[in-house]
Amino acid sequence: MQFAARLDQLKPGVFSKISALKNKLNSAGMEVIDLSVGSPDMPPPPHVKEALIKAARDDTKYGYTLTEGIPPLKQAIANWYQKYYGVILDPERETLNLMGSQDGLAHIYWAVIDPGDIVLVPDPGYPIYHDGARLAGGVLYPIPLLEENRFLPDLSKIPPEICQKAKVLILNYPSNPLAATATRAFFEQAVDFARNHHIIICHDFAYSELSYDGYKNTSFLEVPGAKDVGVEFHSISKTFNLAGCRIGFAVGNPRIIEALRLVKSNIDYGGFRPVQEAAVAALEGPPECVRQNALAYQKRRDILVEELAAFGWNVVKPKASMFVWAKLPSAFFPSEKFATRLLEEAGVAVVPGTAFGQNGEGYVRIGLVQDGGKLKEAGRRMGEFINKNQ
């Protein structure tokens, strides 16, 4: 049998290798603490679960739904953006329901690039940014995200000939895996850059509500002119702990939204209606559950970072996201070897930074996806592992 040549561009992910090793160690009796996958471990808010259960009991809610989402959800998205970010959206033309934000981030390339078009992708960056572009025939131009630049792309260093040919710029703040944040001033620069070079911005805003210590994340769409050049992708998963329900949305430029809707209308339908109704309940519900969710992650962050510091491994406390991006002591490069040995010898699963791009070397991503007790234990194991192998 012969398969599509495009598959040659995809590699078995580091995530798969970690999962296989983790399962092997668990079968051998080791108690592995898994901090590798960014899947929320806490339950959804009660009122969201009740909305889902109520709708699922209704026999009339099991038919197909429209690609763009049910009208109450489209209105709830628009209301939510106006309430929390001051962004005015047309529910009909500027919102689109997705089966998780990754659904949109994968299919947006089908809507906006042709084979050979250049896509400006962050390095390090979430794998779908790279793989989605490759599957659509795009040519990747990685933009280094470096610690000395606060993990923001230096758009001024992109060669003019690349800017001229580029079609899409991917941004992601709060960042996965970097846990970095972006200022309004940066987004203003990005909008000017996109306008000057006729580039579409796709901003992944999945971790918008996970911010700490009084910090508030900035929506790309808050910047004047942002809607002229791009769209923002959002996830219900992280804010409301609904990852398995696969629900998210895209908002912004109506022409880009329509192009993505057209692609999706030819390959699937809308999400399960009870899940969409649960999303409506989430977006329209009391904000206290969102604050409590963020506070839980903040406490977890503090427990992990402080435990690591007790063993001499000082990592930066992030202001947002559900991850810690930890710089390794130089003796522990390369990062994939570190992650493998940490799992085998200490029973803690983390993701090597190189899973997200070559500029991830020297770092690991640690997910705050276990309770405080397990994170403290994981921090102890990691600290002892480092001290033992110095």
C-alpha positions in Angstrom: 0.0 0.0 0.0 1.1 3.5 -0.7 0.0 6.5 1.4 -0.1 10.2 0.9 3.3 11.9 0.7 2.1 14.5 3.2 2.4 11.9 5.9 6.1 11.9 5.5 6.1 15.4 7.0 4.6 14.1 10.2 6.5 12.3 12.9 5.4 10.2 15.8 5.1 12.8 18.5 7.1 13.0 21.7 3.8 12.8 23.4 3.2 9.3 22.1 6.7 8.2 23.2 6.0 9.6 26.7 2.7 8.0 26.9 4.1 4.6 25.8 6.9 4.8 28.4 4.5 6.0 31.1 2.2 3.0 30.5 5.1 0.6 30.6 6.3 2.0 33.9 2.8 1.9 35.4 2.4 -1.7 34.3 5.7 -2.5 36.1 4.3 -1.1 39.3 5.8 2.5 39.3 3.5 5.2 40.5 3.9 7.8 37.7 2.8 11.4 38.2 1.8 12.6 34.8 2.4 16.3 34.2 2.7 15.9 30.4 -0.7 16.4 28.9 -2.5 19.7 29.3 -5.9 18.2 30.2 -7.8 19.8 33.1 -8.3 17.3 35.9 -11.0 19.4 37.8 -14.7 19.0 37.2 -16.9 21.5 35.2 -19.0 23.9 37.3 -22.2 22.3 38.6 -24.5 24.6 36.5 -22.6 23.7 33.3 -23.0 19.9 34.1 -26.7 20.4 34.8 -27.2 22.1 31.5 -25.4 19.3 29.7 -27.4 16.6 31.5 -30.7 18.3 31.0 -30.2 18.7 27.3 -28.9 15.1 26.9 -32.1 13.8 28.4 -34.1 15.6 25.7 -34.7 13.2 22.8 -35.1 16.1 20.4 -31.5 17.2 20.9 -29.7 14.4 19.1 -30.0 15.6 15.5 -27.5 17.4 13.3 -26.7 21.0 14.2 -25.5 23.7 11.8 -21.8 24.2 11.3 -21.8 27.7 12.7 -23.3 26.8 16.0 -26.8 27.2 17.5 -28.0 30.8 17.7 -28.0 31.0 21.6 -24.3 30.0 21.6 -23.4 32.6 18.9 -25.1 35.3 21.0 -23.5 34.1 24.2 -20.1 34.3 22.6 -20.7 37.8 21.5 -22.1 38.8 24.9 -19.1 37.3 26.7 -16.6 39.1 24.6 -18.3 42.4 25.1 -18.7 41.9 28.8 -15.1 40.8 29.6 -13.0 42.4 26.8 -15.1 45.2 25.5 -15.1 43.7 22.0 -18.2 44.1 19.9 -19.0 41.1 17.7 -21.7 40.4 15.2 -23.0 37.0 16.4 -24.0 36.0 12.8 -21.0 37.0 10.8 -18.1 37.2 13.4 -18.5 34.0 15.5 -18.1 30.4 14.6 -18.6 27.3 16.8 -15.7 24.8 16.7 -15.2 21.3 18.0 -12.4 22.6 20.2 -10.0 25.4 19.3 -7.6 22.9 17.7 -10.3 22.0 15.2 -10.2 25.6 14.0 -6.5 26.0 14.2 -6.1 22.9 12.0 -8.7 23.8 9.4 -8.0 27.6 9.1 -5.0 26.7 6.9 -7.4 25.0 4.4 -9.3 28.3 4.2 -6.5 30.8 3.8 -3.3 29.3 2.2 -2.4 27.5 -1.0 0.5 25.0 -1.3 3.7 26.9 -1.2 2.4 29.8 0.9 4.6 30.9 3.8 3.2 30.6 7.3 5.0 32.4 10.2 4.9 30.0 13.2 6.2 30.4 16.7 9.2 28.3 17.8 8.5 26.9 20.4 4.9 26.6 19.5 2.0 24.2 19.9 2.4 21.3 17.4 -0.9 22.0 15.4 0.5 25.3 14.3 3.2 23.5 12.4 1.5 20.3 11.4 -1.7 22.0 10.2 0.3 24.2 7.9 2.3 21.2 6.6 -0.9 19.2 5.8 -2.2 22.1 3.8 1.0 22.4 1.8 2.3 25.5 3.6 5.9 26.4 3.9 7.0 27.1 7.5 9.0 30.1 8.6 9.7 29.6 12.3 10.0 32.7 14.4 12.3 32.3 17.5 10.6 33.0 20.8 13.5 33.7 23.1 13.7 34.3 26.9 15.7 37.5 26.4 12.7 38.9 24.4 10.1 37.7 26.9 9.2 35.0 24.5 7.6 37.5 22.1 8.5 37.4 18.4 10.7 40.1 17.0 8.7 40.9 13.9 11.3 43.5 12.8 13.8 40.7 12.2 11.7 38.8 9.6 13.4 39.4 6.2 11.4 41.6 3.8 11.3 38.9 1.2 9.6 36.5 3.7 7.2 39.2 4.8 6.2 39.8 1.2 5.4 36.1 0.6 3.9 35.3 4.1 0.2 34.6 4.3 -0.4 33.9 7.9 1.1 34.8 11.3 0.3 32.5 14.3 0.3 34.1 17.8 -0.5 32.4 21.1 -0.7 34.4 24.4 -1.0 33.1 27.1 1.4 30.7 25.4 1.4 26.9 25.3 4.1 25.8 26.1 5.9 28.9 27.2 3.3 30.3 29.7 4.3 33.7 28.4 2.0 36.7 28.1 1.7 39.6 25.6 0.9 43.2 26.2 -1.5 45.4 24.3 1.4 47.3 22.9 2.8 44.1 21.3 -0.6 43.3 19.7 -0.7 46.9 18.3 2.7 46.2 16.7 1.4 42.9 15.3 -1.7 44.5 13.8 0.4 47.2 12.1 2.8 44.5 10.9 -0.1 42.4 9.4 -1.7 45.4 7.8 1.5 46.6 6.2 2.3 43.1 4.8 -1.3 41.9 4.0 -0.9 39.0 6.5 -3.7 37.2 8.4 -3.2 36.9 12.1 -4.6 33.8 13.9 -4.4 34.3 17.7 -4.8 31.2 19.9 -6.4 32.6 23.1 -7.3 29.2 24.7 -5.9 30.1 28.2 -7.5 33.6 28.4 -9.1 33.1 31.8 -6.2 31.4 33.5 -4.2 34.3 34.9 -2.8 34.9 38.3 -1.8 37.5 40.9 -4.3 40.0 39.6 -3.0 39.9 36.1 -5.6 40.1 33.2 -4.8 38.7 29.8 -5.3 40.9 26.7 -7.5 39.8 23.8 -5.9 40.5 20.4 -9.3 41.8 19.3 -9.1 44.6 21.9 -6.7 46.5 19.6 -8.2 48.8 17.1 -7.9 47.4 13.6 -7.4 43.8 14.8 -10.7 42.6 13.3 -9.5 43.9 9.9 -6.5 41.5 9.9 -7.3 38.5 11.9 -9.3 36.1 14.1 -9.0 34.8 17.6 -9.5 31.1 18.6 -10.9 30.3 22.0 -11.6 27.1 24.0 -14.3 26.4 26.5 -12.1 23.5 27.6 -9.6 25.2 29.8 -11.8 27.8 31.4 -14.6 25.5 32.3 -12.9 22.1 32.4 -14.7 20.6 29.4 -11.8 19.3 27.4 -13.4 16.0 26.5 -16.6 17.7 25.3 -14.7 19.4 22.4 -16.2 22.8 22.2 -14.6 26.1 21.2 -15.1 29.0 18.8 -13.4 31.4 16.5 -14.2 35.2 16.4 -13.1 38.2 14.4 -12.8 39.1 10.7 -16.1 38.1 9.0 -14.4 37.1 5.7 -12.0 34.8 7.5 -14.8 33.4 9.6 -16.9 32.7 6.5 -14.0 31.0 4.8 -13.4 28.7 7.8 -17.2 28.1 8.0 -17.2 27.1 4.3 -14.4 24.6 4.9 -16.0 23.1 7.9 -19.4 22.9 6.3 -17.9 20.6 3.7 -16.4 18.2 6.1 -18.6 18.1 9.2 -21.6 19.5 11.0 -21.9 21.4 14.3 -21.1 20.0 17.6 -23.5 17.9 19.8 -26.3 20.2 20.8 -26.2 19.4 24.5 -22.5 20.3 24.5 -23.3 23.6 22.8 -26.0 24.3 25.4 -23.6 23.5 28.2 -21.2 26.1 26.6 -24.0 28.7 26.7 -24.5 28.0 30.4 -20.8 28.4 30.9 -20.4 31.7 29.1 -23.6 33.1 30.6 -23.0 31.8 34.1 -21.6 33.4 37.2 -17.9 34.5 36.9 -17.0 33.2 40.4 -16.4 29.6 39.1 -13.9 31.0 36.6 -12.1 32.9 39.3 -12.0 29.8 41.6 -10.6 27.7 38.7 -7.8 30.2 38.1 -7.1 30.4 41.8 -6.8 26.7 42.0 -4.1 26.7 39.3 -2.4 29.6 40.9 -2.1 27.7 44.2 -0.8 24.7 42.2 1.8 26.8 40.5 3.0 28.2 43.8 3.3 24.7 45.4 5.3 23.3 42.4 7.6 26.3 41.9 8.3 26.6 45.7 9.0 22.9 46.0 11.5 23.0 43.1 13.2 26.1 44.6 13.7 24.2 47.9 16.0 21.9 45.9 17.8 24.7 44.2 15.9 24.6 40.9 14.6 28.1 40.4 12.0 28.5 37.7 9.9 31.5 36.7 6.4 31.8 38.1 4.1 32.3 35.1 1.4 34.9 35.1 -1.0 32.8 33.1 -1.8 29.4 31.5 -1.8 26.0 33.1 1.9 25.3 32.5 5.3 26.0 33.9 8.1 26.5 31.3 11.2 25.4 33.3 14.7 26.1 32.2 17.0 23.1 32.9 20.4 23.4 34.5 22.9 23.2 31.7 24.2 19.8 32.8 20.9 18.2 31.8 20.7 19.0 28.1 19.3 17.7 25.8 15.8 18.1 27.1 14.4 15.0 25.6 17.0 12.9 27.4 16.2 14.7 30.6 12.5 14.0 30.3 13.1 10.4 29.5 15.4 9.8 32.4 13.2 11.8 34.8 10.3 9.5 33.9 12.3 6.3 34.1 14.1 7.1 37.3 11.8 9.4 39.2 8.4 8.6 37.8 7.4 12.1 36.7 6.2 12.7 33.2 7.0 16.1 31.6 7.4 17.2 28.0 10.8 18.2 26.6 10.9 21.6 25.1 12.0 20.3 21.7 8.6 18.7 21.2 7.5 22.3 20.4 10.4 23.4 18.2 14.2 23.6 18.2 14.2 26.7 20.3 12.6 24.6 23.1 16.0 23.0 23.7 17.0 23.4 27.3 13.5 23.6 28.7 10.7 21.3 29.8 7.0 22.0 30.0 5.3 21.0 33.3 1.5 20.8 33.4 -0.3 21.9 36.5 -2.8 19.1 36.0 -2.6 17.3 39.3 -3.7 18.3 42.8 -1.4 20.2 45.2 -0.3 17.1 47.0 0.8 15.3 43.9 2.5 18.4 42.5 4.5 18.8 45.8 5.5 15.1 45.5 6.4 15.6 41.8 8.5 18.7 42.8 10.3 16.7 45.4 11.1 13.8 43.0 12.3 16.3 40.3 14.5 18.2 42.8 16.0 15.0 44.2 16.6 13.7 40.6 18.5 16.9 39.7 20.6 17.0 42.9 21.4 13.3 42.5 22.7 13.7 39.0 24.5 17.1 39.2 
